[in-house]
Every structure is written in structure tokens, then in C-alpha cells.
Amino acid sequence: MTLWKKLFRTIKEKKAQYLAAWILIVISSTLFYAFTAAGANLVDNLDSFYQTNNVEDANFIVQKSLTKPDQMEEQLNLQLEERLSVDVSMKEDTVLRLLNETQTINTYSVIDGTKLQSDQDILVDQGYAKVHDLSIGDHLELAGENFIIKGTMAIPDYIYPLKSTSGFLKNPDAFGVAIVKEDVLDNWANTHSYFSVQFNQDNKEQFKKILNENNHVLQWVDKQDNNRITFIKGDIAAVKKMGESLPIAILLITLVIILILLWRLMKKEYVQIGTLYALGYNKREIIHHYLTYASMLAISGSIVGTLLGWLLMHPLISVFAAYYNLPVLTTDPHLGYLLISLLLPLVFFVPLTYILVRRVLNIPPVILMKGGKVKTKVNVFERIVKLRNLKFTKKFIFRDILRNLPRIGFLSLGVMFATLLLLMGFITKDSMTYLISDNFKEVYHYEYEYVFNQLQTEPPQSGQVASSVPAAIETKDGDQSLVVTGLKPGNSAIQLTDMDGNRLKFDSVIINKSLADKLDIKQGETIEVTSQLSNKTFSLTIDYIADSYLGDMIYIPLKQFNQLNEYPKDSYMSLYSDKELSIPKGELASKSLTNNMVTGFEQIIQPLNYGIIAIALVAAVIAVIIMYILISLLIEENSYKISLMKVLGYNERTIQKLMIGYNIWFVILGFLIAIPVTLVSISAFLNSITAEMNITIPVKIDWINIAISFVVILAAYYVTILLNKRSLKKVSMHEAINRSTE
């Protein structure tokens, strides 16, 4: 009972320090459980949705319609389903894509409302419905036909509703997807037909070979190359990685802080520990007493943090699911992550606290009752640095630094972590801004892209011609997908530069930086590329690497492209144009506006700005907590010196400068170290989540945002100084006088 009273009395005396450490445990447990459980639930819902709704393995367009698809299905043990689609212009630069209801592959799920019942019913994706203020029961006129909105839906091949399978950013203001009954589009003008396929065995290449024997495959998109399907996986991976890495880093920092707290506490209580020995308390009871400090913090913090994580998990899932048009089928607590969240702080803290307490209890009781051994040994750094010729103030500061290197190092480490967290939000925004607003605009100098549903051989009246085929390169980690694009040497719709900024012409073979990094390809190397349409393999020698990151691309002269693919000499499949062209819709497979991607990016950046503010607040709180605890411990540890200075007549401003003022330089050091560490860490993080996506996000940071981060960290430091001024004032002159009379 006596030890319990001492426990609560000590915590009450140092409530600010223990509360700060407890808050860090709560933050780490909250983030860990919220992000990992949300990520796991998203994976579960995505896998369940893909399986239940039979997501396609690929989709393709052929020159002639398939005559006997049933025989192919039986012969090759696969499933085929024809899909009809038509793009309906709602208003200027706004398109709603109508798809027919499927029976076997890519079936829909209702998110809100009811299923389709009649030919007048329509279901819309929830992103498009929200942006255009469409509600259940509203009437929608499309190309002269009237429909009634029955609800919102999700389909697995448009889980991320992009107009093109190779797109990057959705823009619900400009593009949406809707489902109508199967026979509605049969007689609709300008419909576009393609096939979805599911393989029950590994015979994709055999199937493509049979297709090309009596037909011609104009377009083939594997599931893993379809950004409408794969982009969500990369973002879920990011959510889980963030949930696994950041909270554990916070826990490790908290662990060190708590160990420092206990170590300082036990050093001050040497006499009390020795007295407890003398009163008959054994080692087990004393160990249990000091373990209780760490255990109480770990258990209470993890319980509160996990509960908050459970509450945060649901809005996280909802926001993510709404953005990706994913139906939330189930929400599982995921007991594995729940137990880890509850037990991880305890597993971290108790063993190391035990080792620390055992180390103290190895000191003989007699020495403990005398206050422990007085250490007068000068460390190696203090012996090396000559301080004799310095003024008293500088000599005092340097000696204090050299005698407290671990604490100084941990202060810099804590500031580095808080800065990393702060810079992470800015780097994400700046990298995306560079990718879309800078790199995209520098590369793509056209407004409209038209893709035909047949090879074109007649010269166009306007626009610049191109052709593309999906391809693959065999690597040790499996096939790497890419797109080979043929352009005329004088093409100006796409403008590329090398890594030094020199303009490149399309009379050579050019690989973009995104693909070059993934393949570790250098200029002059030769690679073997296999067409996904014809299964033909050809060699390409890389002449240049382009400073471009959108898509995994290889550009070659159009003449060479047609020769390699055995296409007609001057044939092409695409047109790039600065103005809208009058091309019959029946001749087009797709039409897209580059401006839609930029607009979509601007819509994404808006909520990202709020996220950056939230991250900045969390980073500032963590920085304040870490610096507050360390500086308050510094004041406690040097209370005798501070008291003596007051007796000698030093004012509080001078004492503050001598005792804690120099910490500003180590705060700045931690900030400066954080910049390269953050750039390397974020680069590795982004590369890991985009490894299976046909995009690479270059790491960029604006110096203005670095300056803002520096101001936030400095503000956190000065807030810490203000909070500790009270502790500095509390140190009385009586302490020095009392010790001198002992």
C-alpha cells in the first residue's frame, strides 16, 4: 500500500511529463490501429467485391466481332462477355459513359438505392452523382432518352472511374459512369463494343494466338495494366504502410522518453530505494513498483488509443470507399491488429524498463542509501575539446553539452522525426503538383486525344498522328508492362527532354524516366519487348531517357513502329489535336481531354491541403511534447546549479540562456538532418506503393514549404520554452543553501 501511495504521489508531482508521454502513446496506438485496420478492411472489401462481382482479367477490342464466343469459352475454359458503352455529352466538357448491365463479368453492386428493374432505370457512380447533385428519383435525359435514377452503384472495372484505362486522376465533374439494362444500348447510335475475359487456367497467350489467327486484336488491356482497377491497390498499400511505420516510430521515441523519465526518477530516489531495502522490501517488490509506472502508461494509453483508432477507422474507410467508388460490404475489427495495438506499447516498455530497474538494483543498498557513487570521470569528448581559453558562459555551455550528449542527440532525433512528419505532407503535395502541373504540361501539348476503333491509313485533315500498343518486358520479378508509342519525327504534340533539359526528337528510341528506373535501364542498352496484342517480340536499343514520369512508356518512330508490328506503312490509331475535330463517333474507341486531368488534380489538392494542416498540427504537438519533456528534465537535473546561480545573483534570462538556450542549435540541427532523411524515406515509400502502377512519383519539395516547416518547428520550440519558464522560476535559492549546510 505504501508503494502504491508513492506511485500516485510521484505521478501527481510530475503529471505534466507523464501526461505528455501518455499522449504520445495514445497518438501512436490511434494511428496504428486506425490505419492498419482501415487498410485491412479496404483490402477485404476490395477482394470480396472483385470475387463476388467477377472482375475481368483483361478487356480487348478486335477488328471483327467474335462469331463463336461460346465455342472459345468451352474450348479454352474461360468466360467471355461483350460489353457495350456509349459516351453521352451532358454539357460542355462533361461526359457520362453508359454501360450495359452484365451477367457474368464485371457485375454491379448497388451502394445506395435499388437494382435496375426496367429500361428506364439507371444507376450512376456515386462520385459523379455527388458532384452533379443527382439524387434517387431524379429524371435524367440522355441523348433524347429519359431515365429515372434508381441509386448509385459500383462496378469492379471502374472502381476508380477514369475515362481511359491509362489515365491517372479521376475528375467526376467531367466524367462519370452509369449502368442501364442489358438491351438499352443494343440500338443506341455510336455505341462502342469490346470484350471482357476471365481465365480459369493459364492460357492467355493461347487465347490471343487464336484471336489473331482469324481476326486482328486492336487493343488489349490486362487487369494489372488497367488503372481503373489497380490504382486503389497502391493507395491501400500506402494507408497500411503509413499505419505500420509512423506509429511504431512514435512508440520508439516514447519508449526512450519514458526510460529517461524513469532513469532520472530512480537516480533521484537512490536513497529511498536503499531505505526500502532497509525496511525489508525485497527486489521483486521494488521492481514491480517501478515497472508499474511504465505498465500504467502503456496499458491506459494503448486502450484509449485503440478506442480512438476504432472511431477513426470508420470515417477513414468511408472517405476512401467514396473516393474510389468501393462498396463497404463489411467492417471487421481485425483482432490481430487490435491485439497488437493494445499490447505493443506494453511489449516495448516492460522488458526495457525491467532491465533498467535491475541495473539500479545491482548497486549495493549501502551505496544507494548514500545517494549512489559520485562520478567524477571526464568523458573522452571533454578531454579532447580544450575549454580553458573560453569565456565562462561559453565554457559552461560547451561543458554542459559534452556531458549530456545522449540527451542532446535524442532532442535532435525527436525534432528530426517531427520534421519528417511535417515535411511528409508538403512533399506529397509538391510531388503531385510537379507531376501534374509541371511535368504533365511540359510533356503533353495537346487538348484532345482521339483513339480510333480501326487502323487508319488515310492522312488526317488535322491533328498529329500516333499509334500505341501495350507491351511487356520480362524481368527477374515477372513481366513489366509498358506502352510502346509510335510518333512521327516532327511530332510536337508530345514534347520530351532528356534529364539535362535538352529537347528530344522522335527519330530515335526514347524511354521515360518512370520505366527506366523500374527496369534499371541505361542509355545504349538493348531490351526485348513483347507486344500484348500480337505476342511478337522485338529488340529495342535505348537512345535516350526522357524526363517524364506519367506512365511506363517507350517512344519510337512511327515508321519503325508499323514495321515491327507489321501494320500498313502510314497507318495510325490516334490523333492529337489542339482543337476539337469533327470525327464520327462510330469511328472512335475513345475521346479524351487533357484538361480534365489537370482539373481532377485541382479537386484532389483541395482536401490534401486540409490533410497537410492536420499533419502539421500533429507534428507540432509531437515536437512540443518531446522538447517539453527533455527540457523539463534538464531543468530538474540541474536544479542545484540553477539555485546556486540565483544565489550568486544571475537573473532568470541569463540562467535560461546558460541552461537551456543552447538547445535551439540542436533543434535546428535536427531540422536540417530531417530534410535529406525525409527525401530518401518518402522516395522509398512512394516507389514501394507505385511499384505495380504504371507511374512514378518524383520526390519534390518547394523551398517555401521547407521555410514554413522550419517556422512551425521553431514555434514549437518557443512554446516549449514558455511552458518550462514556470519550472525554471520554481527552482528556489533554498535548495543550494540547504545542500551547502548538509
C-alpha positions in Angstrom: 0.0 0.0 0.0 2.9 2.4 0.8 4.5 1.8 -2.6 1.1 2.4 -4.3 0.8 5.8 -2.4 4.3 6.7 -3.5 3.4 5.7 -7.2 0.5 8.0 -7.4 2.2 10.8 -5.5 5.2 10.7 -7.9 2.9 10.7 -11.0 1.0 13.7 -9.5 4.2 15.6 -8.8 5.4 15.0 -12.4 2.0 15.0 -14.1 3.0 17.2 -17.0 5.8 14.9 -18.1 3.9 11.7 -17.6 0.8 13.2 -19.3 3.0 14.2 -22.3 4.4 10.7 -22.6 0.9 9.2 -22.3 -0.4 11.4 -25.1 2.4 10.1 -27.4 1.3 6.5 -26.6 -2.3 7.4 -27.3 -1.4 9.0 -30.7 0.7 6.1 -31.7 -1.9 3.5 -30.8 -4.7 5.6 -32.5 -2.7 5.9 -35.8 -1.6 2.3 -35.8 -5.0 0.7 -35.3 -6.9 3.2 -37.4 -4.7 3.0 -40.5 -3.8 -0.7 -40.4 -7.4 -1.9 -39.6 -8.8 0.5 -42.2 -6.3 -0.7 -44.8 -7.1 -4.4 -43.9 -10.8 -3.7 -44.2 -10.4 -2.0 -47.5 -8.4 -5.0 -48.8 -11.0 -7.4 -47.6 -13.9 -5.4 -49.1 -11.9 -4.9 -52.4 -11.1 -8.7 -52.7 -14.7 -9.6 -51.8 -16.1 -7.2 -54.3 -13.7 -8.4 -57.1 -14.5 -12.0 -56.3 -18.3 -11.6 -55.9 -18.6 -9.3 -59.0 -16.2 -11.3 -61.1 -13.6 -8.6 -62.1 -12.2 -9.2 -65.6 -8.7 -10.5 -66.2 -8.4 -8.4 -69.4 -10.5 -6.5 -71.9 -9.9 -6.2 -75.6 -11.1 -4.8 -78.9 -11.0 -6.8 -82.1 -11.3 -5.7 -85.7 -14.2 -8.1 -86.4 -16.8 -9.2 -83.9 -16.4 -12.6 -82.5 -18.6 -15.1 -84.3 -18.5 -18.1 -81.9 -17.6 -16.9 -78.4 -19.4 -19.9 -76.8 -17.0 -22.3 -78.6 -14.0 -20.4 -77.4 -15.3 -20.4 -73.8 -15.7 -24.2 -73.9 -12.5 -24.9 -75.8 -10.2 -22.8 -73.6 -12.1 -23.0 -70.2 -12.7 -19.2 -69.9 -15.5 -16.7 -69.8 -16.2 -14.1 -72.4 -18.8 -11.3 -72.3 -19.4 -8.5 -74.7 -19.8 -5.0 -73.3 -21.4 -2.0 -75.0 -20.6 1.5 -74.0 -21.5 5.0 -75.3 -20.3 8.4 -74.1 -23.1 10.9 -73.8 -22.3 14.6 -73.6 -24.2 16.1 -70.7 -22.9 19.7 -71.1 -19.6 21.3 -72.2 -16.6 19.0 -71.4 -18.8 16.7 -69.3 -19.4 13.1 -70.3 -21.5 10.3 -68.8 -20.5 6.8 -70.0 -23.4 4.4 -70.3 -22.6 0.7 -69.9 -24.9 -2.2 -70.3 -25.7 -4.4 -67.3 -23.5 -7.6 -67.5 -24.5 -11.1 -66.4 -21.2 -12.8 -65.6 -18.2 -10.5 -65.6 -17.9 -7.0 -64.0 -21.3 -7.2 -62.5 -22.5 -4.2 -60.5 -23.3 -3.7 -56.8 -25.8 -1.2 -55.5 -24.3 1.2 -53.0 -27.5 3.2 -52.4 -31.0 2.6 -53.8 -32.4 -0.4 -55.7 -31.4 -2.6 -58.6 -32.4 -1.9 -62.2 -35.9 -3.1 -63.0 -36.8 -1.6 -66.3 -35.3 0.0 -69.4 -36.0 3.5 -68.0 -33.9 2.8 -64.8 -30.3 4.0 -64.5 -27.6 3.7 -61.8 -24.8 6.3 -61.5 -21.4 6.1 -59.8 -21.6 8.0 -56.5 -18.7 10.4 -57.3 -20.5 11.7 -60.4 -23.9 11.8 -58.6 -22.5 13.8 -55.7 -20.6 16.4 -57.9 -23.7 16.9 -60.2 -26.2 16.9 -57.3 -28.1 13.8 -58.6 -30.5 12.1 -56.2 -32.5 8.9 -56.2 -35.8 9.5 -58.2 -34.4 12.3 -60.3 -35.1 12.3 -64.0 -32.1 12.3 -66.4 -32.4 13.0 -70.1 -29.6 11.4 -72.2 -29.5 11.9 -76.0 -33.2 12.3 -76.1 -34.0 9.3 -73.8 -35.5 9.7 -70.4 -34.2 7.7 -67.4 -35.0 7.6 -63.6 -32.1 7.4 -61.2 -32.6 4.3 -59.0 -29.4 4.8 -57.0 -25.6 4.7 -57.0 -23.6 1.7 -57.9 -20.0 0.3 -58.2 -18.5 -2.0 -60.8 -15.1 -3.6 -60.5 -13.6 -2.5 -63.8 -14.5 1.2 -62.9 -13.7 1.1 -59.2 -11.6 4.2 -60.0 -13.7 5.9 -62.7 -11.2 7.0 -65.3 -12.2 7.8 -68.8 -9.1 5.9 -70.1 -7.5 2.8 -68.7 -4.2 4.6 -68.8 -5.4 7.8 -67.1 -4.2 8.9 -63.7 -6.6 11.2 -62.0 -10.4 11.0 -62.0 -12.5 14.0 -62.5 -16.1 13.4 -61.6 -17.1 16.9 -62.8 -16.1 15.9 -66.3 -16.6 12.1 -66.4 -18.9 9.5 -64.8 -20.1 6.0 -65.3 -23.7 4.7 -65.4 -25.4 1.3 -65.8 -28.5 0.6 -67.7 -30.4 -2.6 -68.6 -28.7 -5.0 -71.0 -30.8 -4.3 -74.1 -31.0 -0.5 -73.8 -27.8 0.1 -75.8 -28.5 -2.5 -78.5 -30.0 0.0 -80.9 -28.2 3.1 -79.5 -26.3 5.1 -82.0 -22.4 5.3 -81.8 -22.1 2.5 -79.2 -18.6 1.1 -78.7 -18.2 -2.7 -78.3 -15.4 -4.6 -76.5 -15.0 -7.9 -74.7 -14.1 -8.8 -71.1 -12.4 -12.1 -70.4 -11.8 -14.2 -67.3 -9.3 -17.1 -67.5 -9.9 -20.2 -65.5 -6.4 -21.5 -66.3 -3.1 -20.1 -67.5 -3.8 -19.9 -71.3 -3.9 -16.2 -72.0 -1.2 -16.4 -74.7 -3.0 -19.3 -76.4 -6.3 -17.4 -76.4 -4.6 -14.3 -78.0 -3.0 -16.5 -80.6 -6.4 -18.0 -81.6 -7.8 -14.4 -81.7 -5.1 -13.2 -84.1 -5.5 -16.2 -86.5 -8.8 -15.1 -88.0 -9.1 -11.6 -86.5 -6.9 -8.6 -85.5 -6.6 -7.5 -81.9 -6.7 -3.7 -81.9 -6.5 -3.2 -78.2 -5.6 -5.4 -75.2 -5.6 -4.3 -71.5 -4.6 -6.7 -68.8 -6.1 -6.2 -65.4 -2.8 -5.2 -63.8 -2.4 -2.5 -66.5 -5.8 -1.1 -66.1 -5.6 2.0 -63.8 -9.3 1.8 -63.1 -8.7 -1.5 -61.3 -5.1 -1.2 -59.9 -4.8 2.3 -58.6 -6.8 1.5 -55.5 -4.3 -1.2 -54.5 -1.4 1.2 -54.4 -3.3 3.7 -52.3 -4.5 1.0 -49.8 -0.8 -0.2 -49.6 0.1 3.4 -48.7 -2.5 3.5 -46.0 -1.3 0.3 -44.4 2.4 1.2 -44.7 1.8 4.6 -43.1 -0.2 2.8 -40.3 2.7 0.4 -39.7 5.7 2.7 -39.8 4.8 6.1 -38.3 3.1 4.8 -35.0 6.0 2.4 -34.3 8.4 5.3 -34.7 6.4 7.4 -32.3 6.3 4.4 -29.9 10.1 4.1 -30.0 10.6 7.7 -29.3 8.0 7.5 -26.4 9.9 4.4 -25.1 13.2 6.4 -24.9 11.4 9.3 -23.2 9.8 7.0 -20.6 13.1 5.3 -19.9 14.7 8.7 -19.5 11.9 9.7 -17.1 12.3 6.5 -15.0 16.1 6.7 -15.0 16.1 10.3 -13.8 13.4 9.4 -11.2 15.4 6.4 -9.9 18.6 8.4 -9.7 16.8 11.0 -7.5 15.4 8.1 -5.4 18.6 6.2 -4.7 18.3 7.0 -1.0 14.6 6.0 -1.0 15.4 2.7 -2.7 18.2 1.9 -0.3 15.8 2.8 2.6 13.1 0.4 1.2 15.8 -2.3 1.2 16.5 -1.5 4.9 12.8 -1.6 5.7 12.5 -5.2 4.4 11.2 -4.7 0.8 12.8 -7.2 -1.5 14.0 -6.7 -5.1 10.8 -8.3 -6.6 8.6 -5.7 -4.9 10.7 -2.8 -5.8 11.0 -4.0 -9.5 7.2 -4.4 -9.6 6.8 -0.8 -8.2 8.9 0.8 -10.9 7.5 -1.5 -13.7 4.1 -0.2 -12.7 5.0 3.3 -14.0 5.6 2.1 -17.5 2.8 -0.5 -17.4 0.2 2.0 -16.3 1.2 4.4 -19.1 1.4 1.6 -21.7 -1.9 -0.1 -20.8 -4.1 3.0 -20.3 -2.5 4.8 -23.4 -3.0 1.8 -25.6 -6.6 1.2 -24.5 -7.6 4.8 -25.1 -5.6 5.0 -28.3 -7.2 1.8 -29.7 -10.7 3.0 -28.9 -9.9 6.3 -30.7 -8.4 4.3 -33.5 -11.6 2.3 -33.8 -13.6 5.5 -34.0 -11.2 7.0 -36.6 -11.2 3.8 -38.7 -14.8 4.1 -39.9 -14.5 7.6 -41.4 -11.2 6.6 -43.0 -12.9 3.6 -44.7 -15.9 5.7 -45.7 -13.8 8.5 -47.2 -11.6 6.1 -49.1 -14.5 4.0 -50.3 -16.4 7.0 -51.5 -13.4 8.4 -53.4 -12.8 5.0 -55.1 -16.5 4.1 -55.6 -16.0 1.0 -53.5 -19.0 -0.6 -51.7 -18.3 -1.2 -48.0 -19.6 -4.7 -47.5 -18.2 -5.5 -44.0 -16.2 -3.8 -41.3 -14.1 -6.2 -39.3 -12.2 -5.2 -36.1 -9.3 -7.4 -37.2 -8.3 -8.9 -33.9 -4.7 -9.3 -34.9 -4.2 -5.5 -35.3 -6.4 -4.9 -32.3 -4.2 -7.1 -30.1 -1.0 -5.5 -31.5 -2.4 -2.0 -30.8 -3.2 -3.0 -27.2 -0.1 -5.0 -26.4 2.7 -3.3 -28.5 3.3 -0.5 -26.0 3.4 -3.0 -23.2 5.8 -5.3 -25.1 8.1 -2.4 -25.9 8.1 -0.8 -22.5 8.1 -3.5 -19.8 11.2 -5.5 -20.8 13.5 -2.5 -21.2 12.1 -0.9 -18.0 12.9 -4.2 -16.2 16.5 -4.1 -17.5 16.8 -0.5 -16.3 15.4 -1.3 -12.8 17.6 -4.4 -12.5 20.7 -2.3 -13.3 19.9 0.1 -10.5 19.1 -2.7 -8.0 22.5 -4.2 -8.7 24.0 -1.3 -6.8 24.6 -2.3 -3.1 22.0 -1.0 -0.7 24.7 0.9 1.4 25.8 2.8 -1.7 22.2 3.6 -2.6 21.5 5.0 0.9 24.4 7.3 0.4 22.9 8.6 -2.9 25.0 6.4 -5.2 28.5 6.7 -6.4 29.7 10.2 -7.3 31.1 10.0 -10.8 33.9 12.5 -11.5 35.2 10.8 -14.6 35.6 13.2 -17.5 34.4 11.7 -20.8 36.6 11.5 -23.9 35.0 14.4 -25.7 35.5 16.7 -22.8 39.2 15.7 -22.7 39.6 16.3 -26.4 37.9 19.7 -26.5 40.1 22.4 -24.9 37.8 24.9 -23.0 40.3 26.7 -20.9 40.7 29.8 -23.0 36.9 30.3 -23.5 34.8 32.8 -21.5 32.8 31.5 -18.6 29.5 31.5 -20.3 30.7 29.6 -23.4 32.8 27.2 -21.3 29.7 26.5 -19.1 27.5 25.8 -22.2 30.1 23.6 -24.0 30.8 21.6 -20.9 27.1 21.0 -20.3 26.7 19.9 -23.9 29.6 17.5 -23.8 28.4 16.0 -20.5 24.9 15.4 -21.9 25.5 14.1 -25.4 22.8 11.4 -25.3 20.1 13.8 -24.3 21.2 16.3 -26.9 21.3 13.6 -29.5 17.8 12.4 -28.6 16.5 16.0 -28.8 17.8 16.3 -32.3 16.3 12.9 -33.2 12.9 13.8 -31.8 12.9 17.1 -33.8 14.0 15.2 -36.9 11.1 12.8 -36.6 8.6 15.7 -36.0 10.1 17.5 -39.0 9.8 14.3 -41.1 6.2 14.0 -40.3 5.7 17.7 -41.1 7.6 17.6 -44.4 5.8 14.4 -45.5 2.6 16.3 -46.2 4.3 19.1 -48.1 6.4 16.7 -50.2 3.3 14.7 -51.2 1.6 17.9 -52.4 4.7 19.3 -54.1 5.5 16.0 -55.8 1.9 15.6 -57.1 2.0 19.3 -58.2 5.2 18.7 -60.1 3.9 15.5 -61.7 0.6 17.0 -63.0 1.0 20.8 -63.2 4.6 20.9 -64.3 5.8 17.6 -65.8 2.4 16.8 -67.5 2.0 20.2 -69.0 5.6 20.2 -70.2 5.2 16.9 -72.0 1.7 16.9 -73.4 1.0 19.9 -75.7 -2.5 19.0 -77.0 -6.1 19.3 -75.8 -7.8 16.4 -77.4 -6.8 12.8 -78.0 -8.8 10.6 -80.4 -8.4 6.8 -80.4 -9.9 5.1 -83.4 -11.5 1.6 -83.3 -9.8 0.6 -86.6 -6.4 1.2 -88.1 -6.4 4.4 -90.2 -4.4 4.7 -93.4 -5.7 8.0 -94.9 -3.9 11.1 -93.8 -6.0 13.2 -91.4 -7.2 16.6 -92.3 -6.0 18.0 -89.0 -4.0 16.8 -85.9 -0.9 14.8 -85.4 -0.9 11.0 -85.8 0.3 8.3 -83.4 -0.1 4.6 -82.6 0.4 2.7 -79.4 0.4 -1.0 -78.3 0.5 -2.4 -74.8 3.7 -4.5 -74.3 5.7 -6.3 -71.7 9.4 -6.8 -70.8 10.4 -10.0 -69.0 12.3 -9.3 -65.7 13.5 -11.4 -62.8 10.5 -10.2 -60.8 8.0 -11.0 -63.6 6.7 -9.2 -66.6 6.9 -5.4 -66.5 4.0 -3.8 -68.5 4.6 -0.7 -70.7 3.2 1.1 -73.7 5.1 1.5 -76.9 4.1 4.6 -78.8 5.0 5.4 -82.4 5.3 9.1 -83.4 6.5 10.9 -86.5 9.9 12.6 -86.0 8.4 16.1 -86.2 5.6 15.4 -83.7 5.2 18.4 -81.4 2.0 17.3 -79.5 4.3 15.4 -77.2 7.5 17.2 -76.2 10.2 15.4 -74.3 13.5 16.5 -72.9 16.4 14.4 -71.5 17.5 14.7 -67.9 19.6 17.7 -68.7 16.7 19.6 -70.3 17.7 19.1 -74.0 14.8 18.7 -76.4 14.4 15.2 -77.9 13.2 14.3 -81.4 11.2 11.2 -82.2 13.7 9.8 -84.7 15.2 7.6 -82.0 14.1 5.2 -79.3 13.2 7.0 -76.1 12.3 5.5 -72.7 10.8 7.7 -70.0 12.3 8.0 -66.5 9.5 6.1 -64.8 10.1 2.9 -66.8 13.9 3.4 -66.9 14.0 3.4 -63.0 11.8 0.3 -62.7 14.0 -1.6 -65.2 17.3 0.0 -64.2 17.9 0.7 -67.8 20.7 3.0 -69.1 21.2 4.6 -72.4 22.7 2.3 -75.1 21.2 -0.9 -73.6 19.0 -3.2 -75.6 15.8 -4.7 -74.3 13.4 -7.4 -75.6 9.8 -6.1 -75.8 6.8 -8.3 -76.5 3.6 -6.9 -77.9 0.5 -7.7 -75.8 -1.7 -7.7 -79.0 0.3 -10.0 -81.3 2.7 -11.7 -78.9 5.6 -10.7 -81.3 8.9 -9.9 -79.6 11.3 -7.3 -80.9 14.6 -5.7 -79.8 14.9 -2.0 -79.0 18.1 -0.2 -78.2 17.5 2.8 -75.9 18.9 6.0 -77.3 17.7 8.5 -74.7 16.0 8.7 -71.3 13.3 11.3 -71.1 12.4 13.4 -68.0 8.8 12.1 -67.9 7.1 10.1 -65.1 3.5 9.7 -66.3 3.1 6.1 -67.5 5.7 3.5 -68.4 6.4 4.5 -71.9 8.8 3.8 -74.8 8.6 6.1 -77.9 9.9 5.1 -81.3 9.5 6.5 -84.8 6.1 5.7 -86.3 7.6 4.1 -89.4 9.6 1.7 -87.2 6.5 1.1 -85.1 4.5 0.0 -88.1 7.3 -2.2 -89.4 7.8 -4.0 -86.1 4.0 -4.6 -85.7 3.5 -5.4 -89.4 1.0 -2.7 -89.8 0.4 -0.8 -93.1 3.1 1.7 -93.9 1.5 5.0 -92.9 -1.2 3.7 -90.6 -2.1 5.1 -87.2 -4.6 4.6 -84.4 -4.6 8.0 -82.6 -4.8 11.7 -83.3 -3.6 14.6 -81.1 -5.1 18.0 -81.6 -5.3 21.4 -80.1 -8.9 21.8 -81.2 -12.0 19.6 -81.3 -12.2 17.6 -84.6 -15.3 16.5 -86.4 -14.9 12.8 -86.3 -17.9 10.5 -86.4 -18.4 8.9 -83.0 -18.9 5.5 -84.6 -15.2 5.5 -85.7 -13.8 6.3 -82.3 -12.9 4.0 -79.4 -12.4 6.9 -77.1 -12.0 10.7 -77.0 -10.4 12.5 -74.0 -9.4 15.9 -72.9 -6.1 16.5 -71.2 -7.6 19.5 -69.3 -9.8 17.0 -67.4 -6.7 15.5 -65.7 -5.5 18.9 -64.5 -9.0 19.8 -63.2 -9.2 16.5 -61.4 -5.8 17.2 -59.8 -7.0 20.6 -58.6 -10.0 18.9 -57.0 -7.7 16.4 -55.2 -5.3 19.1 -54.0 -8.1 20.9 -52.1 -8.7 18.2 -49.5 -5.0 17.4 -49.5 -4.4 21.0 -48.2 -6.6 20.2 -45.2 -4.7 17.0 -44.7 -1.4 18.9 -44.6 -2.7 21.3 -42.0 -3.8 18.2 -39.8 -0.4 16.6 -40.3 1.3 19.9 -39.4 -0.7 20.2 -36.1 0.1 16.6 -35.2 3.8 17.1 -36.0 3.9 20.4 -33.9 2.2 18.6 -30.9 4.7 15.8 -31.1 7.6 18.3 -31.3 6.3 20.3 -28.3 5.8 17.1 -26.2 9.3 15.7 -27.0 11.1 19.1 -26.4 9.0 19.9 -23.3 9.8 16.6 -21.6 13.6 16.8 -22.4 13.9 20.4 -21.4 11.9 20.0 -18.2 14.1 17.0 -17.3 17.1 19.2 -17.9 15.8 21.8 -15.5 15.1 19.2 -12.9 18.5 17.6 -13.3 20.3 20.9 -12.9 18.0 22.4 -10.2 21.0 22.7 -7.8 23.1 24.7 -10.4 20.1 26.9 -11.2 19.5 27.5 -7.5 23.2 28.3 -7.0 23.1 30.8 -9.9 20.2 32.6 -8.3 22.1 32.8 -5.0 25.1 34.3 -7.0 22.8 37.0 -8.5 22.2 35.7 -12.0 18.9 36.9 -13.4 16.4 34.4 -14.9 17.1 35.5 -18.5 20.8 34.7 -18.1 20.1 31.4 -16.4 17.7 30.4 -19.2 20.4 31.2 -21.8 23.1 29.2 -19.9 20.9 26.2 -19.1 18.5 25.7 -22.0 19.1 28.5 -24.6 21.7 26.5 -26.5 19.1 23.8 -27.3 17.9 25.9 -30.2 21.0 24.9 -32.2 20.3 21.2 -31.8 16.6 21.8 -32.8 18.0 23.5 -36.0 20.4 20.5 -36.4 17.6 18.0 -36.1 15.6 20.0 -38.7 18.5 20.1 -41.2 19.1 16.4 -40.8 15.4 15.7 -41.4 15.4 17.2 -44.9 17.6 14.6 -46.6 16.3 11.8 -44.4 12.7 12.7 -45.4 13.5 12.9 -49.1 15.1 9.4 -49.0 12.3 7.9 -46.9 9.5 9.4 -48.9 11.2 8.3 -52.2 11.4 4.7 -51.0 7.8 4.9 -49.7 6.4 6.2 -53.0 8.4 3.8 -55.0 7.1 0.9 -53.0 3.4 1.9 -53.4 3.8 2.6 -57.1 5.9 -0.5 -57.9 2.9 -2.2 -59.5 1.4 1.0 -61.0 2.4 2.5 -64.4 3.5 5.7 -62.8 6.5 7.0 -60.8 6.1 10.0 -58.5 9.3 12.1 -58.4 10.1 13.5 -55.0 10.0 17.3 -55.0 9.8 19.9 -52.2 9.3 23.7 -52.6 11.7 25.8 -50.5 8.8 27.9 -49.3 7.3 24.8 -47.7 10.7 24.0 -46.1 10.7 27.5 -44.6 7.1 27.1 -43.4 8.1 23.8 -41.7 11.1 25.5 -40.1 8.8 28.2 -38.7 6.5 25.6 -37.3 9.4 23.7 -35.6 10.8 27.0 -34.2 7.3 28.0 -32.9 7.0 24.6 -31.2 10.4 25.2 -29.6 9.5 28.6 -28.2 6.1 27.2 -27.0 8.2 24.6 -25.1 10.4 27.4 -23.6 7.3 29.3 -22.4 5.9 26.1 -20.8 9.2 25.5 -19.0 9.7 29.0 -17.7 7.4 28.2 -14.8 9.5 25.3 -13.8 12.6 27.5 -14.0 11.0 30.1 -11.8 10.0 27.4 -9.2 13.6 26.5 -8.5 14.3 28.2 -5.2 17.6 29.6 -3.8 16.9 27.5 -0.7 18.0 24.3 -2.5 21.6 25.5 -2.9 21.7 26.9 0.6 20.2 23.7 2.2 22.7 21.5 0.3 25.7 23.6 1.4 24.7 23.2 5.0 24.3 19.4 4.8 
